[in-house]
Amino acid sequence: MAQAQATEQAQEALSLPIRYTDPEYNSTHHKLFAKSLIRPLEIVLPPGVTQANFDTAIDKFKETLGHEYVYVGNALTEYIDPYELQEKPSRRKVPSGAVCPATVSELQSVLKIANEFKIPVWTFSRGKNLGYGGPAPRLSGSLALDLHRMNKVIEVNEEYSYAVVEPGVTFTDLYDYCRLHKLRVWPSVPSLGWGSVVGNTVDRGTGFLPTATHHQHVAGLEIVLADGDVVRTGHFAQDGSPSAHLTKFTFGPSIEGLFMQSNLGIVTKMGIWLTPQPQAYLSCGFSMDNFEDVETMVDIFGEMRRNGTLPNTVYISNIVEWLGMVGKRVDYWGKDEPIPDWRVRELQKKLNMGYWNAKFGLYGPKAVIQSQYDEFKRAAAIKAPKGRAYGEMFSGDGDDLLEATNVGEPHGGPFVGVPTLWSLPMVNYRLPKDGKGIAGHADYSPVLPSSGKAILEWARISKAISEKHGWDLCCDFFMHERHVIFVNFVTFNKANSEHCQAISSILAECYREGRKSGYSTYRTHINFMDLNADSYDFNNHAYRRFVEKIKANPNGILSPGKQGIWPETYQEFRDPKGKLADPSTGTDTVSGGALSHKL
């Protein structure tokens, strides 16, 4: 019965409006959500709101936005976490409804109604924060505030290499705009191009170009506050300033950081710096064969990142992650146990890869980047003589600039600012041979020192945790000058309850062991937000108390619980011990037709 209801909801989801103008993206989006349900969605009211008041609010939202941009009931299929490990009532995060404003004025009207009826809203741009909750709210019953219709590219400035965009603009939209207008800039893109530029940036997402650390290349935000007031930051706050998006040097306190991973306001415009189209690009790689070699690799790359030899992010992944890019696990190892070391070595030889494989790009004048690469090879030959380096140069004719579309795979794509969905099939890695099941993935992403010893230690710890529960260590990490973003990437078959239990256990143990070492993640799944936030415990959680003072407003409607920041109204839902992520805790409670999600 439950499966039949879930199927009915999935079929209704396929009739929802177009979310992307790109047919491939739109089809992939609908299939992702339509195939994700095991149980039918529950009807959930906002905490403390009666059915009568909620119905009245929905009618007002429809009057403001139009009926076609307000969703309730089965139409909410696309507003849950498609990879949710727990679909039992009282555990799955479900919104009470969804609204899609197209302008700042419409957004202000939505917030006015939400404040009137004390309905919390959960804001997102495109809902593609997959592995961390997607569009699902931290607090069930929140109203999904979907900004995908606010999708204008306001400006791309070729001279100063920046763009100004609204939250619904995807990386592909920005790329297409630059291509259409023949602008000599390359926007940085992450591995999946269908996400929002604003959404990815304010959640501290990254790409691969020289402007890869997106949040560090923001200049000038426009924010709508909970009461509908509109604020701009930096020189963007000065009407007519020609420096609005050119600099972070400004007058008075800098407040842009308050709106990164934040529930203090809603970003409606963002200035972001782009990479000038280069004359040449050198596609580089380096691999080493043994698990323990990661210590040597990290120390080599860390030094060169800090001394300027390698000015851009270095991306390193292990062999298991690459297996997920080219096939399913069952194709390499048919047993339900970790792949043994001897088989891993066979696969390395077959694919001509190391256990650890680094990839990075160098961009600029041909002679300059060739010198950078030559110095890298010289130093690596001394410090890691068993490593294998490669480099392939791409350049424009003569002094002409390089066209990104002239760089083919495996060298191009995100490494030259061309958005794709190339990595999405990795999620299918743990499905059975017949492909049946529901693919999902989850991440544990701690911030570590750029130290070979620290990275090797964490790789050993997380490998042991994974193998204890029957999983292989699947990971990558991004090397910055002084820190590393390490991503423990776990895929699973959501239709297999044993998989779901194993992944829940792996994640819980990673958080526990990471905290022992003083680590926390740079972003996290909604179910772990409070647990991760609790690790910032100096002076009785002074950081959290400070931000919650700033958030203080009569109704506290903006994204309650995001990153562990709660308004006073909803602090009873705080979960500092991570019970929400533990399937062995909690019971199903139903009252008056609306589900209670209180722990």
N, C-alpha and C positions, 0 to 999 in steps of 0.2 A: 504493500500500500504506500509506504513512504517513498519507495523508489518510483512508483507511478506518479505520485504527486510531484516529485522532483523533476521527472521527465516532462510533465505538463508545464512546470515553471520554466524549464529550459527552452521548450518550444515557444513559449510566449516571449522569452528573452530575445529570440531570433527575430522577432517582429519589431524590436526597438528601433529608434531612429538611427540614422547614420552618425557614427562617432568620428570617422576619419574619411577624408575625401579620397585617400589612397585605398583602392579596393582590396589590396592584399592586407593592409593594416586593419581595415574594417572587418574583413572576414575573420582574420586571426583573433581579433578582439572578441567578437561574438562567440567564436568557437571556444575560446579560453574559458569564458564564464559559463556558457551553456552546458559544457561537459564537466563542470566542476562539482555539481551538487550530488551528494549522496542522500541527504535528507531534505525534505521541503523546508523552505524558509518559514520562520515563525513570524507572527504578527507581534510587533514590539512597539510599545508607546514610549515617548520620552519620559525619563524619571520624573515623577510628581505631576504629570500632565494627564488630565482626564481625556477619555475618548471624545467627549463632546467638544472640549476646547481644542483638541488636536484637529478634529474635523473642520472646525471653524477656521483654524489657522491654515489648513490645506486649501480651503476655499479662497482665502485671501491671497495665498501664494499663486493660485491659478489666475485670479483676477489681475495680479501684477505681471506675471510672466507668460500667461497663456497656458491652457490645459496641457499642451503637448510638451511642456518643459517642467512638469511636476509629476513625480512618480510615487506610487504607493503599492503595497501588496506584492504580487508576483513580478511586477516590473522592476523590483529591486534586486533581481538576480545578478545584475552587473555591478552591484554596490557592496558585495561581500568579498572576503579574501578567497580567491579561487584555490589557494593552497592551504586553507585552514585545516589544521590537524584534528580539531575537535568540532564536530557538527551537532553534538547533543544540545538540546534546549538548555538555556542558561549558560552555555559555554561559547557558542559561536557568536561573533560580533555582528550584529544586524542593525542597520539604520531603520528608523521609523518611516522615513520617506526620503525623497531626493528632489532637489531644485537645481535649475541650471540657468542662472542669470547670464546676460550677454554684455552688460554694461556696468559701469560703476554705479550709475543711478539705480539700476535694477538690484544690484547687490545691496545698496543702502536700504532699499525697500524691503528686501528679504530680512536683513538684520533688524529692521524696525519691527516687523511682524514677529520674528523669533524672540526679540526682547519682550514684546507685549505678552506673549504666551509662555515665556520662560522656557523656550525650546532650545536645547544645546545644538550647535551645528558642528559638523566635522568637515573641514575644508580640504580640498585637494584639487589639483589642476587637471591631470589626466588619469590618475589612479593607477599608475604603472610602477609603483614602488613594490614590485613583486618580490616575494621572499620576506618582506617586512610587514605585510598586511594588505598591500594593494590599497583599494579605496575604503576598506572596512574601518569603522570608527573604533576608537579605544573604548568608548562608553556606549554600549548598546542602547538603542533608542534615540541616539543623536540623529539629526537631520543631515543627510549627505549634501554638502554644499559643493556642487560640481561646477568648476570654472572652465570647462572645455570650450564653451561658446565664446569666451573672452579670448579671441584668437587672432588679434591683429599684430602684425609686424609693423610697429609704428615708425621705425627708422633703422636703416643700416648705414653707418657713416664709413665710407671707404678710406677717407684720408686718415682718420684716427682709429680705424679698426674697432668699432663697437656697434652694438645693436641695442635697440630698445623694444621690448616685447611685452605682450600680455601673457597671463598664465596659461592660456589654452594653446599657445604656439608650441608645436613640437620641434624637436631637433631637425626632423625632416622638413617641416614647414620653413624653418629658417634657412636651411641648406638650399631648398628649392627657390626661395626668394633671392638668395645671393646668386644662384645660377641664372635665374631668369633675367636679372638686371645686370649680369656680367660684372659683378663686383669682385674686386681683388682681395677677398678675405676668405678665411677658412674658419667656420665655427667649430669649436671643439664639440665632439659628440661622444657619448658613452657607447657601450657595446650594443645597445638596443636604441633605435632611432625614433621609436613611437612615443617616448616619454616627453614630458613638458620641460622646456628649458628652465622656466622659473621653478617648477616643482623639484627638478633634480638639483638645481643650484641651491635653493634654500634648505634642502635636506643634505647638503654637503656632498653631493655626488661628484664623480670625476670622469674625465675623458682621457685622451692620449696625446693631444697636441701641446705646444708650449703653454697654452691657456687651460690646461687640463684640470687644475684645481679650481673649479668653477666659482665657488663662493669667494675665493680670494681675488676674483676679477670682476667683482660687482662694483659699480659706481652709480649711485642714484636709484633709490627705490621710491615707489608710491605705495602707500599702505592705507587700507580702510580699517579703522578701529571698530571695536565692538559697538560703539554708539553711533557709527556711521560717519564720524569725522574722518577727513582725508589728510594724511601727513606725507610729506616728501622729505628725503634725507639728503645730506650733503649739499652740493651746489644745485642739485635738482630742486631744492627748497627755495631757491632764488629765481623768481620769474624772469625768464629771458636770459639766464646765464649761459654763455657759450661753453662753460666748463662743466655743465650739468653731469656729463658722463665721462669726463676725462681724468678725474683725479679723486683720490680718497682724502687729500688734504683739504680740510674744511674748517669752519669756525665752530667752536664749542664742542660739547660731547658728541662723539660719533655713535649713532644709534642703529646703524644698519645691522650690526650683529645681534641685536635684540629680536630680529625677525628671521633668523636662521633657525630651523628646527623649532619653530616658535608657535605658541598659541596666543600671542599678544596682539596680533593684527593679521590682516589678509593682504598679501602683496598683489597689487593689481598692475603695476608696471615695474620693469627692471631694466636698468642699463647694464650690459655685460660686455667685456672686452673680447675681441676675436683675434685670431692669429692672422697677420698679414700673409697673403699668398706668397710662398717662398719661391726662390729661383730653383732650389733643389731640395730633395728629400732623400736621406740615406736610411734605408730600412735595415735595422741591425738586430742581431740575435746572438745569444751565447748560451751554451748548455753544458751541464755536467752530469755524470752518470749515477752518482751515489747519493743516497738520502742525506748523508752527513755533509756532503759538499755545499749544502745551502749556507753553512757558516762562512765558507770562503767566498761564495758568490755575494752574499750580503755585505761583507766587509769591503770587497772590491768596489761594488757599485755604490755603497754608501759614501766611501771616500770621494769617488768621482762625482757624485751628486753634490757633495758639499764644496768641492774645490772648483766646480764650474766646468769640468771636462764634459760631463753629461748634464746639460741644463734642463732636461725634461724627465718626466716620470718614467721609471723603468717597471715594466710589468713582468712578473715571474710566476709561473704556474708549475704544478707538478704533473707527472705523466698521466695520472688518473683523470685529471680535469680534461686533458687533451683527448683521452679515450671517449669522454662524453661528447666531444665535439664531432667525432667521426663515426659513432655507432652506439649501440646499447651494450650494457655490461654483459648480458647473456651471450653476446657474440664473442667475448673474450674469456669469460669464466662462468661456467654454468652452475656452479655450486653456490649455495646460500651461505657463504663464508667469505672473509677477506681474501682478496687475491694474494696468493703466496709470492714471496720475493722472487723465486725463480721464474714464475710466470710474468711478473712485472718486467724482469730483465729481458725476457723473450720479446715482449711487446715493445720495449724500448728499441731493441734491435730491428724489429719488423718495421716500426714507424720512423726509424733513423732519428730518434730523439733521446735526450737525456732524461734522468729522473726529474731534474729541474731545468726549465727552459725559459730564458729571458727574452723579451722582445721590447725594443724601444726605437724611437725615431730621432733623427737629427734633421734640423730644418734651417735653411738660410742659404747664403752664397755657397756655391759648390766647393770652393777651395777651403772655406772655413770649416764646413762640416766634415770634409775629408780629413782635415788635420785633427779634429776632435776624435774621429774614429781611429785614426792611426795611433793617437796617444792611448786610447782605450786598449787597442790590441797590444801595444807595447807593454803596458802595465799588467794586463791580464796574462800575457805570456810568461811574465816573471812570477806572478803571485798565484796563478792557477794554470800551470802548464798542461794539465790534462783537460782543460776546458776547450770547447770548440766555438769559435767566433765566425760570424758571417756578416757581410754587409753588401747591399745592392743599391747603387746610386740611380736616382731618377731625377731628371732635370729638364727644364725647358730648352728649346733650341737657342743656342747662343746665349744672349742675355735675357731671353724671354722667361716669363714666369712659368712654373710648372702647373699643368692642369691636373687636378686631382683624379679626374676620370681616366687619365692615361696611366695610372698606377693600378695594375691588376692584383688579384689575390695570389698568394697570401700576404702581400705587402701593403695593400691599400685598405679600403674600408675605413673604420674609425681612425686608423693611424694617419689618414689624410683628410679627415673630416667628412667622410661620406657615410651617412647613416644607413643602417641595414637592420634586419632582424636575425643576423647570422647566428647568434649564440642561443636563441630561444629553444631550438630543438634539444639542447643539453638537458632540459628538464625531463626528457623521456628516457634518460639513461637507465633507470631502475625498473622500467616496465618489462613485463614478460615478453617472450619472443613473439607471441601473437599480437602484441601491441595493445591488448585490452587492459583496462585500468584507468586511473586518473593520475596523470603526472603532476608532481609538485616539487617545490624546492624551498629550502630555508637556509639562512646564513647566520653564522656567528662571526662578527667582524671587529676584533679588538684592535686598538691602537698600541703598537709596540715600539720600543726604541729601535733605531736603525743599527742594530748590533747583531753580528752573526751568531754570537753565543745566545742572545735572547731569542732569536728566530728559531734556531735549532732546538732550543729547549721547548718552545711552544709547539713546534711541529711534532716533537716526540710526545708531549703531553696529549695533544689533540689526536694524534695517530692512535695512541693507546686507548683513548676514550672511544673513538670511532670503532676500532677493531673489537673492543669489548662487547659492542652491541651488534657485531656482524657487518659493519660498514668499513669501506676503505677510506683512508685519508684522501679527500678531494679538496684541493685548496689552491688559492693564488694569493699574491700580495703585490701591493703597489708601493714602490720605493720613492719616498720624497727625501729631502735633504737630511732630515734628522729623525724622522719617524717612518714607520711602515704601517699601512693599512692591510692587515692580514684577514683574509676571508676564508673561513671554513664553510665550504659549500656542500650541502647535503641534498641529494635528490631522493625521491621516494614515490611509491605507488600509494596514493591517498586511499584507494579502495581496499588496501591491505591493512587491517588493523594492527598487525605486528609491525609493519613499517612505521605506522604513526606512533606507536609506543616507543620504538627504537629511536626515532628522530627526537621525540620529546625528551627522552633520557639523555641523548647526546647533547642537545642544546643546554639542558639544565646543568649537566656536569661541566660543560665548557664555561658557562657563566660562573659556576662555583669555583672552578680551578683558576679561571682568569682573575677573579677577584683576589684570590690568595696571592697572586703575583703582582697585584696592584693595577691590573688592566681593566678597562671598560671598553665597550664597543662605541664606534663613532656614530652608528645608528642601529636601530634594533626593531624587531617585530613588536607590534602593539601589545602582545601578551607579556613581553619582557620589559616594557618601558619603565614600570615602577621599580622592578628589580635592578635594572641597570642604573636608574637614577639614584637608588639608595646607596650605591657605592661611592657617591660624591658626599662623603660623610663628615668632612672637616667642620669642626665647631657646631656639632649637632645639625648638620645639613644646612649650613648658613647660605650656601649658594641657592638651594631650592627655596628656602624661606625668603631670600631676597627677591627672586623672580616672582614668587607667588604674591609678594607685596605689590609688585608692579602690576600684576595681573588683576589685582583686586578691583572688582566692579560689581554693581548690584546683582547682576544675574549670572555672570561667569559663563556666557554662552559659547565662547570661541574654543572649539576643539578641547574640551575638558580631558585632562590626563595625558595630553601629548607630551612626550619626553618626560613623563612623571610630574608634570606641573599641573596642579589642580586648584581651581578656585574653591573658596570656602564652601560654596553650595554643594559641591560634589565630592568633598574629600573623604566621605565614607567609602568611596569606591577605590581608594588607593590600595595597591597590592604589593607592598615592599618585599614580600617573601616569594613572589612568583607563583602563587597558587593558581592563577589563571592559566599558566602554561603547563601545569601538572594535571594530567587527566585523571589521576587517582584522587583528586580533591574535588569538593563541590557536589551539590545535588541539584536535580532539576526542580525548580519551584515555579508554579504557575498561580497567578492570583488575578481574578477578574478579567481573564482573557488576555492579559499582558504579562509577559515574562519578566521576572525580577532577576537582575544580574548582580545583585549585591552578594559579596562573599560572606 
